[in-house]
Amino acid sequence: METVFHAATSLDAHLVQQLLERAGIPSRIDGEFLQGGAGELPPGNLIRVRVEPEHAAEAREVIAEWERGQLTL
């Protein structure tokens, strides 16, 4: 699996996962539950949205469109 998005929160990760699902791209979220183990320390880049390598380019394009505001949920 290839990481296509680093999320600040699990909410962001789930939003991206929904966008990818609507585009027909299967994905998974890794690291979602690691935030609780960090305690008071600021966790960085623990939550990742990952796809199979053959879907990575298309997934990045979907995410880029969403970040530019050209794609909404």
PDB file of N, H, CA, C and O in Angstrom:
ATOM      1  N   MET A   1       0.854  -1.176   0.000  1.00  0.00           N
ATOM      2  CA  MET A   1       0.000   0.000   0.000  1.00  0.00           C
ATOM      3  C   MET A   1       0.898   1.236   0.000  1.00  0.00           C
ATOM      4  O   MET A   1       2.012   1.225   0.524  1.00  0.00           O
ATOM      5  N   GLU A   2       0.380   2.283  -0.597  1.00  0.00           N
ATOM      6  H   GLU A   2      -0.525   2.291  -1.022  1.00  0.00           H
ATOM      7  CA  GLU A   2       1.135   3.520  -0.729  1.00  0.00           C
ATOM      8  C   GLU A   2       0.368   4.654  -0.048  1.00  0.00           C
ATOM      9  O   GLU A   2      -0.839   4.798  -0.238  1.00  0.00           O
ATOM     10  N   THR A   3       1.076   5.452   0.742  1.00  0.00           N
ATOM     11  H   THR A   3       2.057   5.335   0.896  1.00  0.00           H
ATOM     12  CA  THR A   3       0.453   6.582   1.418  1.00  0.00           C
ATOM     13  C   THR A   3       0.188   7.701   0.421  1.00  0.00           C
ATOM     14  O   THR A   3       1.081   8.119  -0.316  1.00  0.00           O
ATOM     15  N   VAL A   4      -1.062   8.182   0.411  1.00  0.00           N
ATOM     16  H   VAL A   4      -1.787   7.843   1.010  1.00  0.00           H
ATOM     17  CA  VAL A   4      -1.416   9.281  -0.486  1.00  0.00           C
ATOM     18  C   VAL A   4      -1.843  10.534   0.273  1.00  0.00           C
ATOM     19  O   VAL A   4      -1.999  11.601  -0.321  1.00  0.00           O
ATOM     20  N   PHE A   5      -2.033  10.404   1.594  1.00  0.00           N
ATOM     21  H   PHE A   5      -1.906   9.538   2.077  1.00  0.00           H
ATOM     22  CA  PHE A   5      -2.456  11.566   2.383  1.00  0.00           C
ATOM     23  C   PHE A   5      -2.040  11.381   3.828  1.00  0.00           C
ATOM     24  O   PHE A   5      -2.288  10.334   4.427  1.00  0.00           O
ATOM     25  N   HIS A   6      -1.402  12.407   4.389  1.00  0.00           N
ATOM     26  H   HIS A   6      -1.200  13.258   3.903  1.00  0.00           H
ATOM     27  CA  HIS A   6      -1.096  12.448   5.823  1.00  0.00           C
ATOM     28  C   HIS A   6      -2.132  13.360   6.469  1.00  0.00           C
ATOM     29  O   HIS A   6      -2.247  14.530   6.105  1.00  0.00           O
ATOM     30  N   ALA A   7      -2.879  12.833   7.417  1.00  0.00           N
ATOM     31  H   ALA A   7      -2.786  11.882   7.713  1.00  0.00           H
ATOM     32  CA  ALA A   7      -3.977  13.586   8.031  1.00  0.00           C
ATOM     33  C   ALA A   7      -3.589  14.113   9.397  1.00  0.00           C
ATOM     34  O   ALA A   7      -2.890  13.446  10.160  1.00  0.00           O
ATOM     35  N   ALA A   8      -4.047  15.314   9.697  1.00  0.00           N
ATOM     36  H   ALA A   8      -4.615  15.856   9.077  1.00  0.00           H
ATOM     37  CA  ALA A   8      -3.822  15.904  11.013  1.00  0.00           C
ATOM     38  C   ALA A   8      -4.741  15.266  12.054  1.00  0.00           C
ATOM     39  O   ALA A   8      -4.374  15.136  13.222  1.00  0.00           O
ATOM     40  N   THR A   9      -5.940  14.870  11.617  1.00  0.00           N
ATOM     41  H   THR A   9      -6.238  14.975  10.668  1.00  0.00           H
ATOM     42  CA  THR A   9      -6.908  14.253  12.524  1.00  0.00           C
ATOM     43  C   THR A   9      -7.572  13.068  11.827  1.00  0.00           C
ATOM     44  O   THR A   9      -7.497  12.930  10.606  1.00  0.00           O
ATOM     45  N   SER A  10      -8.209  12.232  12.605  1.00  0.00           N
ATOM     46  H   SER A  10      -8.269  12.344  13.597  1.00  0.00           H
ATOM     47  CA  SER A  10      -8.909  11.099  12.009  1.00  0.00           C
ATOM     48  C   SER A  10     -10.099  11.584  11.177  1.00  0.00           C
ATOM     49  O   SER A  10     -10.480  10.926  10.209  1.00  0.00           O
ATOM     50  N   LEU A  11     -10.685  12.718  11.539  1.00  0.00           N
ATOM     51  H   LEU A  11     -10.376  13.252  12.326  1.00  0.00           H
ATOM     52  CA  LEU A  11     -11.780  13.278  10.751  1.00  0.00           C
ATOM     53  C   LEU A  11     -11.304  13.596   9.334  1.00  0.00           C
ATOM     54  O   LEU A  11     -11.986  13.267   8.363  1.00  0.00           O
ATOM     55  N   ASP A  12     -10.138  14.234   9.209  1.00  0.00           N
ATOM     56  H   ASP A  12      -9.584  14.502   9.998  1.00  0.00           H
ATOM     57  CA  ASP A  12      -9.584  14.524   7.887  1.00  0.00           C
ATOM     58  C   ASP A  12      -9.368  13.231   7.096  1.00  0.00           C
ATOM     59  O   ASP A  12      -9.683  13.162   5.908  1.00  0.00           O
ATOM     60  N   ALA A  13      -8.837  12.229   7.755  1.00  0.00           N
ATOM     61  H   ALA A  13      -8.581  12.286   8.720  1.00  0.00           H
ATOM     62  CA  ALA A  13      -8.583  10.957   7.085  1.00  0.00           C
ATOM     63  C   ALA A  13      -9.875  10.338   6.575  1.00  0.00           C
ATOM     64  O   ALA A  13      -9.918   9.814   5.462  1.00  0.00           O
ATOM     65  N   HIS A  14     -10.921  10.395   7.378  1.00  0.00           N
ATOM     66  H   HIS A  14     -10.886  10.821   8.282  1.00  0.00           H
ATOM     67  CA  HIS A  14     -12.194   9.805   6.956  1.00  0.00           C
ATOM     68  C   HIS A  14     -12.841  10.610   5.829  1.00  0.00           C
ATOM     69  O   HIS A  14     -13.500  10.038   4.961  1.00  0.00           O
ATOM     70  N   LEU A  15     -12.658  11.934   5.837  1.00  0.00           N
ATOM     71  H   LEU A  15     -12.123  12.398   6.542  1.00  0.00           H
ATOM     72  CA  LEU A  15     -13.158  12.747   4.726  1.00  0.00           C
ATOM     73  C   LEU A  15     -12.480  12.342   3.417  1.00  0.00           C
ATOM     74  O   LEU A  15     -13.141  12.161   2.395  1.00  0.00           O
ATOM     75  N   VAL A  16     -11.159  12.202   3.461  1.00  0.00           N
ATOM     76  H   VAL A  16     -10.621  12.349   4.291  1.00  0.00           H
ATOM     77  CA  VAL A  16     -10.414  11.802   2.264  1.00  0.00           C
ATOM     78  C   VAL A  16     -10.816  10.400   1.837  1.00  0.00           C
ATOM     79  O   VAL A  16     -10.974  10.134   0.646  1.00  0.00           O
ATOM     80  N   GLN A  17     -10.979   9.513   2.789  1.00  0.00           N
ATOM     81  H   GLN A  17     -10.850   9.729   3.757  1.00  0.00           H
ATOM     82  CA  GLN A  17     -11.387   8.157   2.449  1.00  0.00           C
ATOM     83  C   GLN A  17     -12.755   8.158   1.753  1.00  0.00           C
ATOM     84  O   GLN A  17     -12.964   7.396   0.809  1.00  0.00           O
ATOM     85  N   GLN A  18     -13.679   8.998   2.205  1.00  0.00           N
ATOM     86  H   GLN A  18     -13.509   9.617   2.972  1.00  0.00           H
ATOM     87  CA  GLN A  18     -14.991   9.112   1.558  1.00  0.00           C
ATOM     88  C   GLN A  18     -14.859   9.624   0.123  1.00  0.00           C
ATOM     89  O   GLN A  18     -15.518   9.122  -0.787  1.00  0.00           O
ATOM     90  N   LEU A  19     -13.995  10.634  -0.068  1.00  0.00           N
ATOM     91  H   LEU A  19     -13.459  11.042   0.672  1.00  0.00           H
ATOM     92  CA  LEU A  19     -13.764  11.155  -1.418  1.00  0.00           C
ATOM     93  C   LEU A  19     -13.240  10.066  -2.345  1.00  0.00           C
ATOM     94  O   LEU A  19     -13.701   9.920  -3.477  1.00  0.00           O
ATOM     95  N   LEU A  20     -12.277   9.311  -1.852  1.00  0.00           N
ATOM     96  H   LEU A  20     -11.902   9.430  -0.933  1.00  0.00           H
ATOM     97  CA  LEU A  20     -11.701   8.241  -2.659  1.00  0.00           C
ATOM     98  C   LEU A  20     -12.730   7.162  -2.951  1.00  0.00           C
ATOM     99  O   LEU A  20     -12.785   6.634  -4.061  1.00  0.00           O
ATOM    100  N   GLU A  21     -13.537   6.839  -1.965  1.00  0.00           N
ATOM    101  H   GLU A  21     -13.493   7.269  -1.063  1.00  0.00           H
ATOM    102  CA  GLU A  21     -14.573   5.823  -2.155  1.00  0.00           C
ATOM    103  C   GLU A  21     -15.552   6.262  -3.246  1.00  0.00           C
ATOM    104  O   GLU A  21     -15.953   5.456  -4.086  1.00  0.00           O
ATOM    105  N   ARG A  22     -15.934   7.533  -3.229  1.00  0.00           N
ATOM    106  H   ARG A  22     -15.609   8.188  -2.546  1.00  0.00           H
ATOM    107  CA  ARG A  22     -16.845   8.058  -4.264  1.00  0.00           C
ATOM    108  C   ARG A  22     -16.217   7.981  -5.649  1.00  0.00           C
ATOM    109  O   ARG A  22     -16.920   7.835  -6.649  1.00  0.00           O
ATOM    110  N   ALA A  23     -14.887   8.080  -5.704  1.00  0.00           N
ATOM    111  H   ALA A  23     -14.316   8.199  -4.892  1.00  0.00           H
ATOM    112  CA  ALA A  23     -14.171   7.989  -6.979  1.00  0.00           C
ATOM    113  C   ALA A  23     -13.888   6.540  -7.371  1.00  0.00           C
ATOM    114  O   ALA A  23     -13.281   6.286  -8.411  1.00  0.00           O
ATOM    115  N   GLY A  24     -14.324   5.593  -6.543  1.00  0.00           N
ATOM    116  H   GLY A  24     -14.816   5.800  -5.698  1.00  0.00           H
ATOM    117  CA  GLY A  24     -14.126   4.186  -6.847  1.00  0.00           C
ATOM    118  C   GLY A  24     -12.739   3.670  -6.503  1.00  0.00           C
ATOM    119  O   GLY A  24     -12.289   2.662  -7.047  1.00  0.00           O
ATOM    120  N   ILE A  25     -12.064   4.369  -5.595  1.00  0.00           N
ATOM    121  H   ILE A  25     -12.430   5.188  -5.154  1.00  0.00           H
ATOM    122  CA  ILE A  25     -10.710   3.979  -5.209  1.00  0.00           C
ATOM    123  C   ILE A  25     -10.746   3.403  -3.798  1.00  0.00           C
ATOM    124  O   ILE A  25     -11.030   4.133  -2.849  1.00  0.00           O
ATOM    125  N   PRO A  26     -10.465   2.111  -3.636  1.00  0.00           N
ATOM    126  CA  PRO A  26     -10.438   1.532  -2.297  1.00  0.00           C
ATOM    127  C   PRO A  26      -9.238   2.068  -1.508  1.00  0.00           C
ATOM    128  O   PRO A  26      -8.149   2.244  -2.054  1.00  0.00           O
ATOM    129  N   SER A  27      -9.456   2.321  -0.231  1.00  0.00           N
ATOM    130  H   SER A  27     -10.341   2.179   0.213  1.00  0.00           H
ATOM    131  CA  SER A  27      -8.373   2.846   0.607  1.00  0.00           C
ATOM    132  C   SER A  27      -8.527   2.340   2.029  1.00  0.00           C
ATOM    133  O   SER A  27      -9.541   1.748   2.398  1.00  0.00           O
ATOM    134  N   ARG A  28      -7.487   2.593   2.816  1.00  0.00           N
ATOM    135  H   ARG A  28      -6.664   3.074   2.516  1.00  0.00           H
ATOM    136  CA  ARG A  28      -7.568   2.267   4.240  1.00  0.00           C
ATOM    137  C   ARG A  28      -6.847   3.355   5.022  1.00  0.00           C
ATOM    138  O   ARG A  28      -5.994   4.070   4.495  1.00  0.00           O
ATOM    139  N   ILE A  29      -7.211   3.456   6.282  1.00  0.00           N
ATOM    140  H   ILE A  29      -7.904   2.875   6.710  1.00  0.00           H
ATOM    141  CA  ILE A  29      -6.604   4.442   7.176  1.00  0.00           C
ATOM    142  C   ILE A  29      -5.698   3.696   8.136  1.00  0.00           C
ATOM    143  O   ILE A  29      -6.123   2.751   8.800  1.00  0.00           O
ATOM    144  N   ASP A  30      -4.457   4.124   8.206  1.00  0.00           N
ATOM    145  H   ASP A  30      -4.111   4.892   7.667  1.00  0.00           H
ATOM    146  CA  ASP A  30      -3.486   3.537   9.143  1.00  0.00           C
ATOM    147  C   ASP A  30      -3.102   4.569  10.189  1.00  0.00           C
ATOM    148  O   ASP A  30      -3.019   5.762   9.896  1.00  0.00           O
ATOM    149  N   GLY A  31      -2.871   4.108  11.403  1.00  0.00           N
ATOM    150  H   GLY A  31      -2.938   3.139  11.642  1.00  0.00           H
ATOM    151  CA  GLY A  31      -2.369   4.970  12.464  1.00  0.00           C
ATOM    152  C   GLY A  31      -3.424   5.761  13.199  1.00  0.00           C
ATOM    153  O   GLY A  31      -3.096   6.591  14.047  1.00  0.00           O
ATOM    154  N   GLU A  32      -4.664   5.524  12.896  1.00  0.00           N
ATOM    155  H   GLU A  32      -4.930   4.850  12.207  1.00  0.00           H
ATOM    156  CA  GLU A  32      -5.748   6.298  13.501  1.00  0.00           C
ATOM    157  C   GLU A  32      -5.769   6.200  15.018  1.00  0.00           C
ATOM    158  O   GLU A  32      -6.075   7.180  15.697  1.00  0.00           O
ATOM    159  N   PHE A  33      -5.455   5.051  15.547  1.00  0.00           N
ATOM    160  H   PHE A  33      -5.207   4.255  14.996  1.00  0.00           H
ATOM    161  CA  PHE A  33      -5.554   4.847  16.982  1.00  0.00           C
ATOM    162  C   PHE A  33      -4.234   5.080  17.708  1.00  0.00           C
ATOM    163  O   PHE A  33      -4.163   4.902  18.923  1.00  0.00           O
ATOM    164  N   LEU A  34      -3.193   5.475  16.987  1.00  0.00           N
ATOM    165  H   LEU A  34      -3.251   5.621  16.000  1.00  0.00           H
ATOM    166  CA  LEU A  34      -1.903   5.765  17.616  1.00  0.00           C
ATOM    167  C   LEU A  34      -1.889   7.108  18.330  1.00  0.00           C
ATOM    168  O   LEU A  34      -1.051   7.336  19.202  1.00  0.00           O
ATOM    169  N   GLN A  35      -2.807   8.000  17.971  1.00  0.00           N
ATOM    170  H   GLN A  35      -3.488   7.815  17.262  1.00  0.00           H
ATOM    171  CA  GLN A  35      -2.848   9.312  18.602  1.00  0.00           C
ATOM    172  C   GLN A  35      -3.030   9.206  20.106  1.00  0.00           C
ATOM    173  O   GLN A  35      -2.424   9.972  20.855  1.00  0.00           O
ATOM    174  N   GLY A  36      -3.848   8.277  20.559  1.00  0.00           N
ATOM    175  H   GLY A  36      -4.340   7.654  19.951  1.00  0.00           H
ATOM    176  CA  GLY A  36      -4.104   8.124  21.988  1.00  0.00           C
ATOM    177  C   GLY A  36      -2.873   7.700  22.756  1.00  0.00           C
ATOM    178  O   GLY A  36      -2.751   8.021  23.938  1.00  0.00           O
ATOM    179  N   GLY A  37      -1.959   6.992  22.124  1.00  0.00           N
ATOM    180  H   GLY A  37      -2.058   6.732  21.164  1.00  0.00           H
ATOM    181  CA  GLY A  37      -0.755   6.534  22.782  1.00  0.00           C
ATOM    182  C   GLY A  37       0.322   7.593  22.906  1.00  0.00           C
ATOM    183  O   GLY A  37       1.316   7.392  23.604  1.00  0.00           O
ATOM    184  N   ALA A  38       0.133   8.723  22.232  1.00  0.00           N
ATOM    185  H   ALA A  38      -0.675   8.886  21.665  1.00  0.00           H
ATOM    186  CA  ALA A  38       1.146   9.768  22.254  1.00  0.00           C
ATOM    187  C   ALA A  38       1.082  10.611  23.518  1.00  0.00           C
ATOM    188  O   ALA A  38       2.034  11.328  23.825  1.00  0.00           O
ATOM    189  N   GLY A  39      -0.013  10.541  24.253  1.00  0.00           N
ATOM    190  H   GLY A  39      -0.787   9.958  24.004  1.00  0.00           H
ATOM    191  CA  GLY A  39      -0.142  11.317  25.484  1.00  0.00           C
ATOM    192  C   GLY A  39      -0.156  12.806  25.198  1.00  0.00           C
ATOM    193  O   GLY A  39      -0.899  13.276  24.337  1.00  0.00           O
ATOM    194  N   GLU A  40       0.675  13.550  25.929  1.00  0.00           N
ATOM    195  H   GLU A  40       1.279  13.168  26.628  1.00  0.00           H
ATOM    196  CA  GLU A  40       0.728  14.998  25.787  1.00  0.00           C
ATOM    197  C   GLU A  40       1.604  15.447  24.617  1.00  0.00           C
ATOM    198  O   GLU A  40       1.561  16.614  24.227  1.00  0.00           O
ATOM    199  N   LEU A  41       2.380  14.555  24.066  1.00  0.00           N
ATOM    200  H   LEU A  41       2.415  13.607  24.383  1.00  0.00           H
ATOM    201  CA  LEU A  41       3.264  14.933  22.973  1.00  0.00           C
ATOM    202  C   LEU A  41       2.461  15.150  21.694  1.00  0.00           C
ATOM    203  O   LEU A  41       1.506  14.417  21.436  1.00  0.00           O
ATOM    204  N   PRO A  42       2.833  16.138  20.894  1.00  0.00           N
ATOM    205  CA  PRO A  42       2.096  16.344  19.643  1.00  0.00           C
ATOM    206  C   PRO A  42       2.466  15.287  18.614  1.00  0.00           C
ATOM    207  O   PRO A  42       3.601  15.259  18.139  1.00  0.00           O
ATOM    208  N   PRO A  43       1.538  14.430  18.270  1.00  0.00           N
ATOM    209  CA  PRO A  43       1.835  13.413  17.270  1.00  0.00           C
ATOM    210  C   PRO A  43       1.900  14.037  15.886  1.00  0.00           C
ATOM    211  O   PRO A  43       1.110  14.923  15.562  1.00  0.00           O
ATOM    212  N   GLY A  44       2.820  13.585  15.086  1.00  0.00           N
ATOM    213  H   GLY A  44       3.462  12.864  15.349  1.00  0.00           H
ATOM    214  CA  GLY A  44       2.936  14.130  13.747  1.00  0.00           C
ATOM    215  C   GLY A  44       2.878  13.046  12.697  1.00  0.00           C
ATOM    216  O   GLY A  44       3.593  12.048  12.778  1.00  0.00           O
ATOM    217  N   ASN A  45       2.037  13.241  11.727  1.00  0.00           N
ATOM    218  H   ASN A  45       1.456  14.052  11.660  1.00  0.00           H
ATOM    219  CA  ASN A  45       1.927  12.329  10.586  1.00  0.00           C
ATOM    220  C   ASN A  45       1.672  10.875  10.974  1.00  0.00           C
ATOM    221  O   ASN A  45       2.166   9.960  10.315  1.00  0.00           O
ATOM    222  N   LEU A  46       0.919  10.666  12.017  1.00  0.00           N
ATOM    223  H   LEU A  46       0.518  11.409  12.552  1.00  0.00           H
ATOM    224  CA  LEU A  46       0.621   9.294  12.417  1.00  0.00           C
ATOM    225  C   LEU A  46      -0.523   8.700  11.610  1.00  0.00           C
ATOM    226  O   LEU A  46      -0.561   7.491  11.382  1.00  0.00           O
ATOM    227  N   ILE A  47      -1.446   9.531  11.181  1.00  0.00           N
ATOM    228  H   ILE A  47      -1.416  10.514  11.366  1.00  0.00           H
ATOM    229  CA  ILE A  47      -2.626   9.046  10.478  1.00  0.00           C
ATOM    230  C   ILE A  47      -2.398   9.194   8.976  1.00  0.00           C
ATOM    231  O   ILE A  47      -2.126  10.284   8.474  1.00  0.00           O
ATOM    232  N   ARG A  48      -2.514   8.082   8.284  1.00  0.00           N
ATOM    233  H   ARG A  48      -2.735   7.196   8.692  1.00  0.00           H
ATOM    234  CA  ARG A  48      -2.249   8.071   6.846  1.00  0.00           C
ATOM    235  C   ARG A  48      -3.387   7.377   6.103  1.00  0.00           C
ATOM    236  O   ARG A  48      -3.952   6.390   6.573  1.00  0.00           O
ATOM    237  N   VAL A  49      -3.702   7.916   4.942  1.00  0.00           N
ATOM    238  H   VAL A  49      -3.243   8.718   4.561  1.00  0.00           H
ATOM    239  CA  VAL A  49      -4.648   7.250   4.043  1.00  0.00           C
ATOM    240  C   VAL A  49      -3.800   6.561   2.986  1.00  0.00           C
ATOM    241  O   VAL A  49      -2.942   7.178   2.356  1.00  0.00           O
ATOM    242  N   ARG A  50      -4.056   5.269   2.804  1.00  0.00           N
ATOM    243  H   ARG A  50      -4.753   4.768   3.317  1.00  0.00           H
ATOM    244  CA  ARG A  50      -3.220   4.470   1.897  1.00  0.00           C
ATOM    245  C   ARG A  50      -4.086   3.767   0.860  1.00  0.00           C
ATOM    246  O   ARG A  50      -5.228   3.386   1.118  1.00  0.00           O
ATOM    247  N   VAL A  51      -3.497   3.610  -0.320  1.00  0.00           N
ATOM    248  H   VAL A  51      -2.570   3.919  -0.530  1.00  0.00           H
ATOM    249  CA  VAL A  51      -4.167   2.907  -1.426  1.00  0.00           C
ATOM    250  C   VAL A  51      -3.172   1.942  -2.064  1.00  0.00           C
ATOM    251  O   VAL A  51      -1.971   2.005  -1.803  1.00  0.00           O
ATOM    252  N   GLU A  52      -3.684   1.062  -2.891  1.00  0.00           N
ATOM    253  H   GLU A  52      -4.660   1.011  -3.103  1.00  0.00           H
ATOM    254  CA  GLU A  52      -2.815   0.170  -3.656  1.00  0.00           C
ATOM    255  C   GLU A  52      -2.026   1.016  -4.655  1.00  0.00           C
ATOM    256  O   GLU A  52      -2.542   2.013  -5.160  1.00  0.00           O
ATOM    257  N   PRO A  53      -0.788   0.633  -4.944  1.00  0.00           N
ATOM    258  CA  PRO A  53       0.061   1.440  -5.837  1.00  0.00           C
ATOM    259  C   PRO A  53      -0.574   1.778  -7.187  1.00  0.00           C
ATOM    260  O   PRO A  53      -0.342   2.864  -7.719  1.00  0.00           O
ATOM    261  N   GLU A  54      -1.362   0.878  -7.741  1.00  0.00           N
ATOM    262  H   GLU A  54      -1.551  -0.004  -7.309  1.00  0.00           H
ATOM    263  CA  GLU A  54      -1.965   1.159  -9.045  1.00  0.00           C
ATOM    264  C   GLU A  54      -3.033   2.251  -8.998  1.00  0.00           C
ATOM    265  O   GLU A  54      -3.436   2.765 -10.041  1.00  0.00           O
ATOM    266  N   HIS A  55      -3.497   2.609  -7.794  1.00  0.00           N
ATOM    267  H   HIS A  55      -3.169   2.190  -6.946  1.00  0.00           H
ATOM    268  CA  HIS A  55      -4.500   3.673  -7.628  1.00  0.00           C
ATOM    269  C   HIS A  55      -3.896   4.971  -7.095  1.00  0.00           C
ATOM    270  O   HIS A  55      -4.613   5.961  -6.947  1.00  0.00           O
ATOM    271  N   ALA A  56      -2.607   4.987  -6.807  1.00  0.00           N
ATOM    272  H   ALA A  56      -2.025   4.183  -6.927  1.00  0.00           H
ATOM    273  CA  ALA A  56      -1.988   6.129  -6.132  1.00  0.00           C
ATOM    274  C   ALA A  56      -2.085   7.430  -6.930  1.00  0.00           C
ATOM    275  O   ALA A  56      -2.444   8.466  -6.371  1.00  0.00           O
ATOM    276  N   ALA A  57      -1.775   7.394  -8.206  1.00  0.00           N
ATOM    277  H   ALA A  57      -1.483   6.553  -8.661  1.00  0.00           H
ATOM    278  CA  ALA A  57      -1.802   8.630  -9.008  1.00  0.00           C
ATOM    279  C   ALA A  57      -3.215   9.203  -9.077  1.00  0.00           C
ATOM    280  O   ALA A  57      -3.409  10.408  -8.911  1.00  0.00           O
ATOM    281  N   GLU A  58      -4.189   8.348  -9.321  1.00  0.00           N
ATOM    282  H   GLU A  58      -4.031   7.370  -9.456  1.00  0.00           H
ATOM    283  CA  GLU A  58      -5.580   8.811  -9.388  1.00  0.00           C
ATOM    284  C   GLU A  58      -6.036   9.346  -8.031  1.00  0.00           C
ATOM    285  O   GLU A  58      -6.722  10.366  -7.965  1.00  0.00           O
ATOM    286  N   ALA A  59      -5.661   8.668  -6.959  1.00  0.00           N
ATOM    287  H   ALA A  59      -5.104   7.840  -7.012  1.00  0.00           H
ATOM    288  CA  ALA A  59      -6.034   9.112  -5.615  1.00  0.00           C
ATOM    289  C   ALA A  59      -5.436  10.481  -5.311  1.00  0.00           C
ATOM    290  O   ALA A  59      -6.115  11.345  -4.757  1.00  0.00           O
ATOM    291  N   ARG A  60      -4.179  10.682  -5.668  1.00  0.00           N
ATOM    292  H   ARG A  60      -3.627   9.980  -6.118  1.00  0.00           H
ATOM    293  CA  ARG A  60      -3.544  11.983  -5.428  1.00  0.00           C
ATOM    294  C   ARG A  60      -4.236  13.093  -6.214  1.00  0.00           C
ATOM    295  O   ARG A  60      -4.345  14.219  -5.729  1.00  0.00           O
ATOM    296  N   GLU A  61      -4.697  12.789  -7.405  1.00  0.00           N
ATOM    297  H   GLU A  61      -4.609  11.874  -7.799  1.00  0.00           H
ATOM    298  CA  GLU A  61      -5.413  13.792  -8.204  1.00  0.00           C
ATOM    299  C   GLU A  61      -6.746  14.150  -7.551  1.00  0.00           C
ATOM    300  O   GLU A  61      -7.107  15.325  -7.487  1.00  0.00           O
ATOM    301  N   VAL A  62      -7.478  13.152  -7.069  1.00  0.00           N
ATOM    302  H   VAL A  62      -7.185  12.197  -7.121  1.00  0.00           H
ATOM    303  CA  VAL A  62      -8.742  13.402  -6.376  1.00  0.00           C
ATOM    304  C   VAL A  62      -8.490  14.276  -5.148  1.00  0.00           C
ATOM    305  O   VAL A  62      -9.224  15.233  -4.905  1.00  0.00           O
ATOM    306  N   ILE A  63      -7.469  13.952  -4.387  1.00  0.00           N
ATOM    307  H   ILE A  63      -6.872  13.174  -4.584  1.00  0.00           H
ATOM    308  CA  ILE A  63      -7.139  14.722  -3.179  1.00  0.00           C
ATOM    309  C   ILE A  63      -6.728  16.144  -3.549  1.00  0.00           C
ATOM    310  O   ILE A  63      -7.128  17.094  -2.877  1.00  0.00           O
ATOM    311  N   ALA A  64      -5.944  16.301  -4.597  1.00  0.00           N
ATOM    312  H   ALA A  64      -5.619  15.529  -5.144  1.00  0.00           H
ATOM    313  CA  ALA A  64      -5.517  17.634  -5.034  1.00  0.00           C
ATOM    314  C   ALA A  64      -6.716  18.485  -5.453  1.00  0.00           C
ATOM    315  O   ALA A  64      -6.776  19.668  -5.118  1.00  0.00           O
ATOM    316  N   GLU A  65      -7.663  17.902  -6.177  1.00  0.00           N
ATOM    317  H   GLU A  65      -7.614  16.941  -6.449  1.00  0.00           H
ATOM    318  CA  GLU A  65      -8.873  18.626  -6.567  1.00  0.00           C
ATOM    319  C   GLU A  65      -9.646  19.080  -5.338  1.00  0.00           C
ATOM    320  O   GLU A  65     -10.129  20.211  -5.289  1.00  0.00           O
ATOM    321  N   TRP A  66      -9.765  18.213  -4.357  1.00  0.00           N
ATOM    322  H   TRP A  66      -9.373  17.294  -4.397  1.00  0.00           H
ATOM    323  CA  TRP A  66     -10.467  18.540  -3.117  1.00  0.00           C
ATOM    324  C   TRP A  66      -9.751  19.665  -2.382  1.00  0.00           C
ATOM    325  O   TRP A  66     -10.397  20.587  -1.884  1.00  0.00           O
ATOM    326  N   GLU A  67      -8.429  19.602  -2.308  1.00  0.00           N
ATOM    327  H   GLU A  67      -7.904  18.853  -2.713  1.00  0.00           H
ATOM    328  CA  GLU A  67      -7.665  20.642  -1.607  1.00  0.00           C
ATOM    329  C   GLU A  67      -7.768  21.988  -2.322  1.00  0.00           C
ATOM    330  O   GLU A  67      -7.699  23.030  -1.670  1.00  0.00           O
ATOM    331  N   ARG A  68      -7.931  21.990  -3.649  1.00  0.00           N
ATOM    332  H   ARG A  68      -7.987  21.144  -4.178  1.00  0.00           H
ATOM    333  CA  ARG A  68      -8.086  23.238  -4.407  1.00  0.00           C
ATOM    334  C   ARG A  68      -9.524  23.753  -4.316  1.00  0.00           C
ATOM    335  O   ARG A  68      -9.822  24.843  -4.804  1.00  0.00           O
ATOM    336  N   GLY A  69     -10.405  22.986  -3.702  1.00  0.00           N
ATOM    337  H   GLY A  69     -10.163  22.100  -3.305  1.00  0.00           H
ATOM    338  CA  GLY A  69     -11.806  23.404  -3.579  1.00  0.00           C
ATOM    339  C   GLY A  69     -12.635  23.099  -4.804  1.00  0.00           C
ATOM    340  O   GLY A  69     -13.746  23.612  -4.940  1.00  0.00           O
ATOM    341  N   GLN A  70     -12.122  22.279  -5.695  1.00  0.00           N
ATOM    342  H   GLN A  70     -11.220  21.862  -5.584  1.00  0.00           H
ATOM    343  CA  GLN A  70     -12.840  21.938  -6.914  1.00  0.00           C
ATOM    344  C   GLN A  70     -13.702  20.697  -6.767  1.00  0.00           C
ATOM    345  O   GLN A  70     -14.426  20.318  -7.687  1.00  0.00           O
ATOM    346  N   LEU A  71     -13.619  20.075  -5.615  1.00  0.00           N
ATOM    347  H   LEU A  71     -13.031  20.383  -4.868  1.00  0.00           H
ATOM    348  CA  LEU A  71     -14.363  18.840  -5.372  1.00  0.00           C
ATOM    349  C   LEU A  71     -14.936  18.922  -3.970  1.00  0.00           C
ATOM    350  O   LEU A  71     -14.221  19.264  -3.028  1.00  0.00           O
ATOM    351  N   THR A  72     -16.225  18.610  -3.820  1.00  0.00           N
ATOM    352  H   THR A  72     -16.805  18.331  -4.585  1.00  0.00           H
ATOM    353  CA  THR A  72     -16.850  18.659  -2.505  1.00  0.00           C
ATOM    354  C   THR A  72     -17.487  17.314  -2.193  1.00  0.00           C
ATOM    355  O   THR A  72     -17.727  16.495  -3.081  1.00  0.00           O
ATOM    356  N   LEU A  73     -17.750  17.111  -0.924  1.00  0.00           N
ATOM    357  H   LEU A  73     -17.555  17.776  -0.203  1.00  0.00           H
ATOM    358  CA  LEU A  73     -18.431  15.884  -0.495  1.00  0.00           C
ATOM    359  C   LEU A  73     -19.889  15.942  -0.779  1.00  0.00           C
ATOM    360  O   LEU A  73     -20.614  14.992  -0.483  1.00  0.00           O
TER     361      LEU A  73
END
